[in-house]
Amino acid sequence: MAIVSVCLALFYRHEKKRYVTIRIHHMIEEVRYIAAGNFHRQVEVVDNYELGALAVNINNIVVQAQKSMEEERMAEKIKNDLVTNVSHDLRTPLTSIVGYLNLINEDKYRDEVELRYYTQILHDKVTRLHELINDLFEFTRMQNKGLMLHKEPINLAEMLDQLAVQFHIQFQQAGMECRQNYEVRHPIVPADGRKLVRVFENLISNAITYGKEGKYIDIKLQDTEQAVIVDITNYGEGIPAIDLPHIFDRFYRVEKSRSEYSGGSGLGLAIAKSIMDLHEGDILVSSDMESTTFQVRLPK
């Protein structure tokens, strides 16, 4: 009986060793296949404790490699999109500038009035180009974490009042009225005032550009236990539902007459979103057939 037990034990050890050897060779083949670039494949997890743990760790490495490759592809796509969009947006005003400069250089204008008309167009195109370059520079700095916040206590009601005065002429020229509704008069938040102003300037400018038909811009200020909330609403043409999820993407422009009329860089809302992220706040948008509202939430 003892001899039988010894033989069974030896046979079990031999078979176990053979099984482990087979599994190791199989695992080596699977790893070799994955190493050839087939990252969709994963190593089979076996019951054996040591081999199972090894397979799990290999699969974790494969998953991390897949994520890294996807992030690299996304970064490459972002870079290519950036180059494409910047090239297009720089080319458009530059083409006009070169064209009108050639007309002036070749004396192809009827009189001084037409000359002044050409120079005004040149001025507008150069200003547009300057704004685009500044927006691109600022957006790139934000994406590379190159901007530092200099926070101090900011009274949002006072800031919004100053902006309403600052945009008074634009409101008049657009035939619009700014209506302010503050539920609290002294909402204090820690923020970088100069950068926060950029957010509201962009939102008010957009409301003027796209809300002329509605005649009104409403600025509403609310206070909660955790945050101060600012709603900026215009009553012009709404933003299509299909565009809403992408409205804060860099270079994203709503199609049709909105983008053509505004001539914006496509970076303003992306910059506003980046500034809000730096402040650990949020910026949201909602739109329907009657109105569009951008909501800014700043933590106290």
Buried (B, 14 or more C-beta within 10 A) or exposed (E): EEEEEEEEEEEEEEEEEEEBEEBEEBBEEBBEEBEEEEBEBBBEBBEBEEBBEBBEEBBEEBEEEEEEEEEEEEEEEEEEEBEEBBEEBBEBBEEBBEEBEEBBEEEEBEEEEEBEBBBEBBEEBBEBBEBBBEBBEBBEEBBEEEBEBEBEEBBBBEBBBEBBEEBEEBBEEBEBEBEEEBEEEEBBBBBBBEBBBBBBBBBBBBBBBBBBEBEBBBBBBBBEEEBBBBBBBBBBBBBEEEBBEEBBBBBBBBEEEBEEEBBBBBBBBBBBBBBBEBBEBBBBBBBEEEBBBBBBBBEE
